C-alpha cells in the first residue's frame, strides 16, 4: 500500500515535470531561442534540472513497479 502511494506521487511529479518542459519549449522561442526549426536544443538552468529530474523519477518509478511485480 505504501509503495502504491509513492508511485502515485511519482507519477504526478513526472507528469508535472513533462508539462513544464513542454511549456518552456514553447516560450524559449519568444525569449530569443533559435527559430530555425532544429530538433536539438541546449538545456540550461531550470530546464536541465527538470529534464534530469524527469529521468531520475522515471527510473525510480519503473524500479518500484518492477519490485511490486516481483514481490507479488
C-alpha positions, 0 to 999 in steps of 0.5 A, a space after each residue: 500500500 505504501 509503495 502504491 502511494 509513492 508511485 502515485 506521487 511519482 507519477 504526478 511529479 513526472 507528469 508535472 515535470 513533462 508539462 513544464 518542459 513542454 511549456 518552456 519549449 514553447 516560450 524559449 522561442 519568444 525569449 530569443 531561442 533559435 527559430 530555425 526549426 532544429 530538433 536539438 536544443 541546449 538545456 540550461 538552468 531550470 530546464 536541465 534540472 527538470 529534464 534530469 529530474 524527469 529521468 531520475 523519477 522515471 527510473 525510480 518509478 519503473 524500479 518500484 513497479 518492477 519490485 511490486 511485480 516481483 514481490 507479488 
